[in-house]
Amino acid sequence: MVNFEDFSSLARARRTNLMIDRSRDVEPAVVQQLCELATWAPNHKLTWPWVFAEVRGEARLKLGNACADVMVAQGEPEPRVTKTRGKFARTPVVLVVGSEVGDSELRTVENRDAVAAAVQTLLLGATTLGLATFWSSCPKGANEAVATFCRFPQETAIVAMVYLGWPTDSPKSIDRPPPRIHRIES
Ligand SMILES: Cc1cc2nc3c(=O)[nH]c(=O)nc-3n(C[C@H](O)[C@H](O)[C@H](O)COP(=O)(O)O)c2cc1C
């Protein structure tokens, strides 16, 4: 069992980092290992709601185009659209993580919570391997296009688009405000 000090160091070492060597590959076996680790997240009713898409090579540009086309349809400014077309090629792998719809509204929310926990588990695992990660949201309005691109079941919510790669540098630390704890005893 890991001790608190080691786990605390790991949690603090995980940083959102896009300073990544785009020419150095991350082996599919590593991605597989991280996705398996992610499945150890807590999950009410054991619905196993997570679904992963490992996007590499040319597919990264196609994913960018799928998002950009939605942005064009939404009338977004050209510079933002152009940036989006190329942005997934900034790292060798983009791991898209979806959450399947549940059999009730509550279950759908709980599924998404479980998937968020799974993403954090994956990020921590990646940190132990020395990988840099960057959790990005799905571009506004592009959930359906991304889910279709990733061949996810209909209505899958895109929880994270995780940029993954080997770091060229590390970002400055961000201080955390102290936790707000309401100690309620009576
Ligand atoms: C649900 C979620 C969505 C996020 N989406 C984005 C994003 O779209 N763009 C971005 O720059 N960072 C995104 N982040 C990363 C946060 O900005 C980052 O965690 C925060 O700045 C704290 O930095 P740290 O992760 O290095 O501690 C997201 C984080 C979470 C949890």
Ligand as a Chemical Component Dictionary entry (heavy atoms), coordinates in Angstrom:
data_LIG
# 
_chem_comp.id                   LIG 
_chem_comp.type                 NON-POLYMER 
_chem_comp.pdbx_formal_charge   0 
_chem_comp.three_letter_code    LIG 
# 
loop_
_chem_comp_atom.comp_id 
_chem_comp_atom.atom_id 
_chem_comp_atom.alt_atom_id 
_chem_comp_atom.type_symbol 
_chem_comp_atom.charge 
_chem_comp_atom.model_Cartn_x 
_chem_comp_atom.model_Cartn_y 
_chem_comp_atom.model_Cartn_z 
_chem_comp_atom.pdbx_ordinal 
LIG C1  C1  C 0 -13.536 19.030 -16.406 1  
LIG C2  C2  C 0 -12.277 19.776 -16.764 2  
LIG C3  C3  C 0 -12.193 20.411 -17.978 3  
LIG C4  C4  C 0 -11.056 21.132 -18.330 4  
LIG N1  N1  N 0 -11.006 21.742 -19.554 5  
LIG C5  C5  C 0 -9.962  22.507 -19.860 6  
LIG C6  C6  C 0 -9.912  23.179 -21.120 7  
LIG O1  O1  O 0 -10.806 23.022 -21.956 8  
LIG N2  N2  N 0 -8.860  23.975 -21.369 9  
LIG C7  C7  C 0 -7.857  24.158 -20.455 10 
LIG O2  O2  O 0 -6.937  24.947 -20.715 11 
LIG N3  N3  N 0 -7.833  23.470 -19.277 12 
LIG C8  C8  C 0 -8.863  22.673 -18.969 13 
LIG N4  N4  N 0 -8.853  21.975 -17.781 14 
LIG C9  C9  C 0 -7.649  21.992 -16.925 15 
LIG C10 C10 C 0 -7.709  23.067 -15.851 16 
LIG O3  O3  O 0 -7.629  24.331 -16.446 17 
LIG C11 C11 C 0 -6.558  22.839 -14.850 18 
LIG O4  O4  O 0 -6.798  21.635 -14.160 19 
LIG C12 C12 C 0 -6.405  23.967 -13.859 20 
LIG O5  O5  O 0 -5.912  25.106 -14.500 21 
LIG C13 C13 C 0 -5.475  23.621 -12.695 22 
LIG O6  O6  O 0 -4.184  23.284 -13.180 23 
LIG P1  P1  P 0 -3.482  21.902 -12.786 24 
LIG O7  O7  O 0 -4.326  20.807 -13.387 25 
LIG O8  O8  O 0 -2.123  21.971 -13.387 26 
LIG O9  O9  O 0 -3.455  21.822 -11.307 27 
LIG C14 C14 C 0 -9.971  21.223 -17.424 28 
LIG C15 C15 C 0 -10.048 20.561 -16.192 29 
LIG C16 C16 C 0 -11.182 19.834 -15.862 30 
LIG C17 C17 C 0 -11.258 19.131 -14.529 31 
# 
loop_
_chem_comp_bond.comp_id 
_chem_comp_bond.atom_id_1 
_chem_comp_bond.atom_id_2 
_chem_comp_bond.value_order 
_chem_comp_bond.pdbx_ordinal 
LIG C1  C2  SING 1  
LIG C2  C3  SING 2  
LIG C2  C16 DOUB 3  
LIG C3  C4  DOUB 4  
LIG C4  N1  SING 5  
LIG C4  C14 SING 6  
LIG N1  C5  DOUB 7  
LIG C5  C6  SING 8  
LIG C5  C8  SING 9  
LIG C6  O1  DOUB 10 
LIG C6  N2  SING 11 
LIG N2  C7  SING 12 
LIG C7  O2  DOUB 13 
LIG C7  N3  SING 14 
LIG N3  C8  DOUB 15 
LIG C8  N4  SING 16 
LIG N4  C9  SING 17 
LIG N4  C14 SING 18 
LIG C9  C10 SING 19 
LIG C10 O3  SING 20 
LIG C10 C11 SING 21 
LIG C11 O4  SING 22 
LIG C11 C12 SING 23 
LIG C12 O5  SING 24 
LIG C12 C13 SING 25 
LIG C13 O6  SING 26 
LIG O6  P1  SING 27 
LIG P1  O7  DOUB 28 
LIG P1  O8  SING 29 
LIG P1  O9  SING 30 
LIG C14 C15 DOUB 31 
LIG C15 C16 SING 32 
LIG C16 C17 SING 33 
# 
